[in-house]
């Protein structure tokens, strides 16, 4: 499922793109692996600028001229007022579209009422003619029947006059609305064309910058030699690898570190997806469903898988008014006594998660939206997250027992 369809509504192209399911699932796996690999490579010297990053910023932030600002080129600010024109024109185009829709809906309602009144007129005329025909056929001494038919003629005549009056009023109202429809249509086309012209201007600037980036990069590097970037003070954060134990515990801890880093990088995916959503919603008037659904499913899976990492780094929220003042051995004893509740929770999570996942797989469950994304991988994540959390609990339990037995030795080893 998925694909791209580019249609034109007024002057601005209307993008109808649905993310294919295989791209979504493979992206959640491949992107973090690539990002983890790149993060472990040697970083360039602080203050430098390179073409690869400039092209990347051009791709994801070119509408705002961020690539030029990255390369110390103030002409990047030129993009902002043009983009503001796009946003304003698109907003006005949406308002005129609503006005056109409302006026068109009102005219449709009027036309339906006119059609019903015309049917009433036809029925009334037919009833009057029928009554007159019967009246003419009656004998002179059938006065009661004549009176009855005369009353019917009067009733249908009154009905006919009211229907004709209503048709006249509705027709006048329709004539008043037709100029409003024409104005709304013209305004919609005008604002759509303005947005398209501004969009075309940005597209031309971006195309030119695509070829100018190498020269701009050289100029930026020369500028930075004379005017280096200000050094940003960064707080030193502890290395999570210091929390890794030895032996089997170490293997579990490293697994928790890996999965925590892996799913943390999903947040970067959200930046790209929501950037795309903002552009297509406010520039192309083409809001999506899959962007929001894909992201809340992703964040749900992130929450589940990151539980083991949060436990390793002691990031889970807890009330530690008394616990914080305990010694290392006292904390270990407390953790050991309360671990039974943890393992009950983790075991229940695994068991119920497996039931949910098995049902979802058997039913080939998908979402109820037009995207129709598969739910079974999400529910399998409940099981995976539970298992990772359970394993990390075993590592924590083992460390607590070691501290209780020999707190001095554990303090020296740092684990």
N, C-alpha and C positions, 0 to 999 in steps of 0.2 A: 504494500500500500504506500502511496506517496507519489509526489510528482510536482511539477511546476506548470502553472498555466498563467500566462501574461495577457491580460485583457486591458482594454482602454475604457475608462469611464470619464467622459469629458476630455481633458487634456492630459491628466495624470495617469500613468499606467497602473492598473490594478493587479497586484501580485497575489496569486492564489497558489501557495506552496504548502504542501503537507510533508513533514519530515518522514522519510521511510523508516519503518521499524528497525530494519537491520542497521541503518546508520546510527540510530539512537543507541542501540545496545552495544554495537561495536565501538562507538565513540566513548562510551563509559569505560571501556576496557583499554582501548588503544591510547587515548589522550593522556591519561595519568602515567602510563608507562613511558611515553615519549617525554612528558614533562619531567618525570623523575630522572630520566637519563640526562636531559639537558641541564637540570639543576645540579648534577654531579660533575659536569664539565667545568673546566677552568673558566672563571668569569673574566671578562675584559677589564682592563684598567679603568678605575673610576674616572668619570668625566669624559670618556670617549663617546663617539657616536659611530654607528655602523649602518651600512645599507640594509642588511637583513632586517634589523629592528625597524628602520624607517619604512621599508616596504610593508612590514607587518602592520605598523600603525596606520599606514596609508590604506591598507585593506579594511581594517576594523574601525578606524576613526577618521577616514578621509572626508566624510561629510562635514566634519567640524574643523578640518585643517590641522589636526593634531600632529600629523607627520611634519609639517612645516615648523610648528612650535617646538617639536622635539629636536629639529635641526637648527634651532636658534634663528628661525626666519619669521619675522613679525608679520609677513604677509598672510600668515595663517589666520590672523584675526579677520581677514577679508571674508572668510567662509561664514563667520558667525552671523552677520546681518543678512546674508543671502539665505542661510538656513532658517533664520527667524522669519523671513518672508515666506518660505515654504510652509512653516508651521502655521503662520497667521492665515495664509491663503487656503491651506487645507482645512483649517478650523472654520473659516467662512464658507468654504465649499460644503462642508458637512451641514452647517446651519441652513444654507439655501436648499440643500437636498432635503432636509427635514421639512422646510417650508413648502417645497414643491410636493413632497409626499403628502403632507397634511391637506394642501389645497386640492390635490388630485383625488385624495380619499373623500374629501367633502363633495367634490363633483360626482364621483362614483355613487355616493349615497343619494345625491339629488337625482341623478339619472335613474336610479332604482326606484325612488319615490315617484318620479314622473311616469315610469313604466307601469307601476301599480295603479296610479291614478288614471292613466289612459285605459287600462283594462277595466277600471270601474266605470269610466265613461262609456266604453263599448257595451258593457253589461246593462248599464242604465238605459242607453238608447234602445238596445234590443228589447228590454223589458217594457219600455214605453210603447214601442211599435207593436209588440205582442198584445199589450193591453188595449190599445186603440183598435187593433184588428178584431179582438173579441168583443169590444164595445159596439163596433159597427154591426156585428152579426147578431146582437141581442134583439129580441122583440120589444115592442114599445111598452108592454106591461111588465117587463122584468126590471123594475126600478131598483130593487135591492142589489141585484148583480151589477147594474150600471153604477150604483153608488160605490160599490166595492172596487170596481175597476177604476173609477175616477180617483178614489183615494190612492190607489196604487200608482196611477199616473202622476199625481201630485208628489208622492213620496219619491219616486224615481227621478222626477224632474228636479226636485230639491237636491237629491244626491248627485245628479248630473252637474248642476250648477256649482255645487261645492267642489267637486272633483276638477272641473274646468278652472275654477278660481285658484285651486291649489296648484294646478299645472302652470298657470300664469305666474303665480308667485315664485314657484321653484325655477321656472325658466328665467325670471328676472334675476334671481339669486345666482344662477349658473352664469349668466352674462357678467355679473360683477366679479365672479371668481376667476373667470378665464384670463383676464389681464394679469391677475396675481400669479397664475400658473406660468404664463409667458415670462413675466418678470423673474420669477424664481428660476426658471429654466435658463434664462439669459445670464442671471447672476451666477448660477452654478457653473455655467460654461466659462464665464469671465474669470472667476477665482480659480477654477481648475486650470485654465490656460496660464494664469500668472504663476501658479505653483509649478506647472510643468516647465515654464521658461526658467524659473529660478533653479529648478532641479537640473535642467539641461546645462545651465551656467556652471553649477558645481561639478557636473559630470565632465564638462570640458576642462575645467581647472584641474580636476583630478587626473584626467588623461594627460594633460601637459606635465603635471608633476610626476607622473609615472616615468617620464623620460628625464626629468630634471633632478630626480633624487640623487643620482651619483654625484653631480656637480654640487648640489646643496650639501651633501655629506662632506665633501672635501672642504667646503667653505666653513662648515660647522666645526670640523676638526681644527682648522687653522684658527678660528675664533677662540676655541676652547684652550688653545695653547697660550693665548694672551689673557683670556678671561676664563679661568677654570671654574667649574661648577662649585658652588658653596658645599662644604662638607656637612652632611647631615649627621648629627649625633644619634647614634642608635644604641638602645639599651642592650647590653649583653644578656642573652637568654641561655639558660642552662641547656646542655646537650642531653636530649632524651636517651641517647645511647648509654649514658652513665647509669641509667636505671636498669639496664639489662643484666640479668644474673648469669650464672654459669650452668653448664650442662644442659639438662632438659629444660630447666627454667629459662635459661638463656635463649633456647630455641623458641619457646613460647613467647618470650618477651620480644624477640626480633620479629616474629610473625605479627604480633600486635602493633609494633612500630610500623611495619611495612603496610599493613592494611589501613592503619590510621592515616599515614601519609598519602596512600593511594586514594582514599575517598575524600581527603581534604582537598585534593586537586579538582574534584568535581565542582567546587565552588567557582573555579575559573570558567568552567563550561557555562555556568549560569550567567556570568557576565556577558559572554558572547550571545547567548540565546536571548537574554532580555534586551541587549543592544539591538539585535535583529527585530525583536518585537516592537520596540519603540519606533524604529525607522519605518517598518511596514505599516504600523498603526497610524502614526501621525504624519508621515510623508506620503505614503501610498494609499492611505485609508483602507488598509487590508489587515485588520486584526486577526490573530490566530487563536485557536484553542489548544493546539498541541504544545505550544511553548510553555504555557502555565501548567498544563497537566504533566508534561515531561519533567518539569523542574520540581514540582512538589513530590512526585514519585521518587525522583533522584535524591532529594533531601531526606525523604523518609528512609531510603536505603542507606544513606550516609549516616544517619542517626543510629541505625541498628548496627552497622559494621564498625563504627567508631567507638562502640561501647568498651571493647577490650582495651583500646589505646587510652581511653579516658580513665579506665581503672588502673592501668599501668602507671600513668602520670598523676594519679590521684586527683583527677579533675572533676569527678562526680560531686554533686552538691551533697553536703551532709552537715548535720548539726554537731559541732565538735566543741561545745562550751567546756566540757570536762575533758574530752579526749585530747584536745590540743595540749593540755598541761601534763599528760602522762609521759613517762619515760618510754624509750623505744621498746623495752620489754613489756611495759604495761599496755602500750598500743597493740603489740603483737598478741597479747593474751586476749584483749578485748576483741580484736579482729577474729581471732580463732573461735571465741565463744559465739560470735554473731554470724560466723560464716555459714552456719546451718541454714539461716534465712536466705543468704545469698544463693546457695546451691539449690534450694527449693525454687527460688525465683528463676534461676538460669535453666534448671531442668524443666520447669513448667513452660518457659518460653520456647525451648527446643521442641517439646512434645506438642504443644498446641500449634506452634508454627508449622510443624510437619503435617499436622492434620489439615491446616489451612492450605498448605502448598499442594498436598496430595489431591484435595478436592478441586483446587484451581487447575491443576494439570489435567485431571480427569475430565473436567468440564470445558477445557480450553478457554478459560475465562478471559475476557477482554473488557476494556472500559466501555462505558455507555456513551461516550462522546463519539463524534464523527471520526476521530483519530483511530479508535479501536485498538489501543495498545494492549499487549499481553500483560496480564496481571501475575501469571505464575512465577516469572523471575523475581518479581517484587516480594512475593510471599516466600519464595525459597530463601531470600535474604534474611527473613526472620530466623530461619533455622541456622544459617551461616553465622549471623550475628550472635545467636544464642550459644553456638559451639565455641566461637572465639572468646566470648565472655566467660564461659565455663572453663576453658583452658587457662585463661588468665587468672581465674579464681584459684585453680590448682597451683599455679606458680606462686600466687600471693600466699596461699595456705602453706606451701612448702617453705617459703621465706620466713613466715611468721613462726613456724615450728623451729626453724634453725635459730632464730633470734631468741626464742624462749629457752632453748637448750644452751646456747652459747652467745649471749649478747655482746660480749667483748670481742669475740672473734668476728662476728658479723659487722661490728662497727669498724674494725680494722679493714675488712674486705670491702666495705662500702656497699654491700648488697645483702 
